[in-house]
Amino acid sequence: MKIILDVLLYCANNNLALRGNSEEIGNPAVEHFLNLINLISKSGGVLRQHIESHKKGSVSYFSHHILDEFISLLSKKVREKIINQNKS
C-alpha cells in the first residue's frame, strides 16, 4: 500500500491526472497513476504479485473510489497541519 500512496503523492505533487477512461492496468486509456503502478510492478516484488493475482471484484486499492478516499484522508492531514502551524 505504501507504493500506491507514494505514486498518488507523486502524481499530486506534479499535477498529473490520476484517472483516464479505464481502470484496467495495461489499457492505453489509463492515466498516469495506473501507468506508474504498472511501470513499478515490472521490477517485480509484492506489487507485481498483487496485480497478477488480482481478480475482478476483489480489493486492489487501484479503483477511483479508493483513490478518492486516500486523497480525502491526505487532505485532512494537510489541513490539520496548516491549522496547527497557524495556531503557533
PLY file of the C-alpha trace (Angstrom):
ply
format ascii 1.0
element vertex 88
property float x
property float y
property float z
element edge 87
property int vertex1
property int vertex2
end_header
0.00 0.00 0.00
2.95 2.36 0.61
3.84 2.21 -3.08
0.29 3.17 -4.01
0.35 6.16 -1.66
3.80 7.18 -2.95
2.53 7.11 -6.55
-0.57 9.06 -5.54
1.58 11.73 -3.85
3.93 11.84 -6.84
1.00 12.49 -9.18
-0.42 15.14 -6.86
2.93 16.92 -6.45
3.38 17.02 -10.22
-0.22 17.94 -11.13
-0.66 14.70 -13.09
-4.08 13.29 -13.88
-4.90 10.23 -11.82
-7.59 8.67 -13.95
-8.35 8.20 -17.60
-11.16 6.38 -19.32
-10.20 2.99 -17.94
-9.20 1.45 -14.62
-7.64 -1.61 -16.20
-3.87 -1.80 -15.84
-2.28 -2.21 -19.24
-5.13 -0.46 -21.07
-3.84 2.52 -23.11
-6.74 4.68 -21.85
-5.45 4.83 -18.25
-3.75 7.95 -16.96
-0.55 8.50 -15.01
-1.45 6.75 -11.75
-2.05 3.27 -13.19
0.72 3.68 -15.75
3.18 4.40 -12.92
1.84 1.47 -10.89
2.32 -0.77 -13.93
5.85 0.55 -14.50
6.88 -0.01 -10.88
5.37 -3.50 -10.88
7.64 -4.55 -13.75
10.56 -4.63 -11.32
8.85 -7.50 -9.52
8.07 -7.76 -5.86
4.83 -7.63 -3.94
3.15 -5.12 -6.26
3.65 -7.34 -9.29
2.26 -10.34 -7.40
-0.72 -8.26 -6.28
-1.51 -7.15 -9.84
-1.08 -10.64 -11.29
-3.28 -12.26 -8.65
-5.99 -9.56 -8.73
-9.42 -10.80 -9.72
-12.31 -8.56 -10.75
-14.33 -7.57 -7.72
-11.51 -8.14 -5.21
-9.72 -5.39 -3.31
-6.88 -3.89 -5.34
-6.52 -0.35 -3.92
-6.40 0.94 -7.53
-10.04 1.95 -8.02
-11.11 5.58 -8.17
-13.20 5.06 -5.02
-10.14 4.07 -3.00
-8.02 6.84 -4.53
-10.71 9.39 -3.62
-10.66 8.11 -0.04
-6.84 8.32 0.12
-6.96 11.88 -1.25
-9.59 12.84 1.31
-7.52 11.42 4.19
-4.34 13.11 2.96
-6.10 16.45 2.54
-7.43 16.27 6.11
-3.88 15.72 7.39
-2.56 18.66 5.37
-5.41 20.88 6.60
-4.74 19.86 10.23
-1.05 20.62 9.84
-1.74 24.07 8.35
-4.21 24.90 11.12
-1.77 23.77 13.82
1.05 25.84 12.28
-1.16 28.94 12.22
-2.12 28.46 15.89
1.54 28.55 16.94
0 1
1 2
2 3
3 4
4 5
5 6
6 7
7 8
8 9
9 10
10 11
11 12
12 13
13 14
14 15
15 16
16 17
17 18
18 19
19 20
20 21
21 22
22 23
23 24
24 25
25 26
26 27
27 28
28 29
29 30
30 31
31 32
32 33
33 34
34 35
35 36
36 37
37 38
38 39
39 40
40 41
41 42
42 43
43 44
44 45
45 46
46 47
47 48
48 49
49 50
50 51
51 52
52 53
53 54
54 55
55 56
56 57
57 58
58 59
59 60
60 61
61 62
62 63
63 64
64 65
65 66
66 67
67 68
68 69
69 70
70 71
71 72
72 73
73 74
74 75
75 76
76 77
77 78
78 79
79 80
80 81
81 82
82 83
83 84
84 85
85 86
86 87
